[in-house]
């Protein structure tokens, strides 16, 4: 038997973060990902082909689950819990914003 440890890839981490907050796998996770990329409500609406009001409803649900009240707080929370610790160890994110 062998056990191999390696650093998780971004595509493996993002779903874990969403699961940790109890976000739905479909819309809430997608909306959170787009907000973290800096998209506006209208841009998220266009990207997902849903109305801006529906996007706002999903935002409210995401904010409740994560325990924040705004996009700014959401981004800060994700940064403080998932990016800052890695940066403190000297790791730098790639051009796409994820750590190698």
C-alpha positions in Angstrom: 0.0 0.0 0.0 1.3 3.5 -0.8 0.0 6.9 0.1 0.9 9.9 -2.1 0.4 13.4 -0.9 0.3 16.3 -3.3 -1.0 19.8 -3.3 -4.6 20.0 -4.6 -5.2 21.6 -7.9 -7.5 24.7 -8.2 -10.2 22.7 -9.9 -10.2 20.4 -6.9 -10.2 23.2 -4.3 -13.0 25.3 -5.7 -15.7 22.6 -5.2 -14.4 22.0 -1.6 -14.7 25.7 -0.8 -18.3 25.7 -2.1 -19.1 22.6 -0.2 -17.6 24.0 3.0 -20.0 26.9 2.8 -22.9 24.7 1.8 -23.4 26.3 -1.6 -25.5 24.6 -4.2 -23.3 22.9 -6.8 -25.0 24.6 -9.6 -26.0 28.3 -9.3 -24.6 29.4 -6.0 -21.1 28.0 -6.8 -21.2 29.5 -10.3 -22.3 32.9 -9.1 -19.6 32.9 -6.4 -16.9 32.0 -8.9 -18.1 34.8 -11.2 -18.2 37.4 -8.3 -14.7 36.4 -7.3 -13.6 37.1 -10.8 -15.1 40.6 -10.5 -18.2 40.3 -12.7 -21.1 42.7 -12.0 -24.7 41.6 -11.5 -25.5 42.3 -15.1 -22.4 40.4 -16.3 -23.3 37.4 -14.2 -26.8 37.6 -15.5 -25.6 37.6 -19.1 -23.1 34.8 -18.5 -25.6 32.5 -16.9 -28.6 33.5 -19.0 -30.7 34.4 -16.0 -32.3 37.7 -14.9 -30.5 40.2 -12.7 -33.2 39.7 -10.1 -32.5 36.0 -10.0 -28.8 36.8 -9.6 -29.6 39.0 -6.6 -31.7 36.3 -5.0 -28.8 33.9 -5.4 -26.4 36.5 -3.9 -28.6 36.8 -0.8 -28.5 33.0 -0.3 -24.7 32.9 -0.8 -24.2 35.8 1.6 -26.4 34.1 4.2 -24.5 30.8 3.9 -21.1 32.4 4.0 -22.0 34.8 6.8 -21.3 38.0 4.9 -23.5 41.0 3.9 -21.9 42.1 0.6 -19.7 41.1 -2.3 -16.8 43.0 -0.8 -17.1 40.9 2.4 -17.5 37.7 0.4 -14.3 38.4 -1.5 -12.5 39.3 1.7 -13.7 36.2 3.5 -12.5 33.9 0.7 -9.2 35.7 0.5 -8.6 35.6 4.2 -9.4 32.0 4.6 -8.1 30.5 1.3 -5.6 32.8 -0.3 -3.8 34.7 2.5 -2.5 31.6 4.3 -0.9 30.3 1.0 0.6 33.7 0.3 2.0 33.8 3.8 4.0 30.7 3.0 5.6 32.4 0.0 3.4 30.9 -2.7 2.2 33.3 -5.5 -1.0 32.7 -7.5 -0.7 32.0 -11.3 -1.9 34.5 -13.9 -5.4 32.9 -13.6 -5.6 33.7 -9.9 -5.1 30.2 -8.6 -2.1 28.7 -6.9 -0.1 26.1 -8.7 
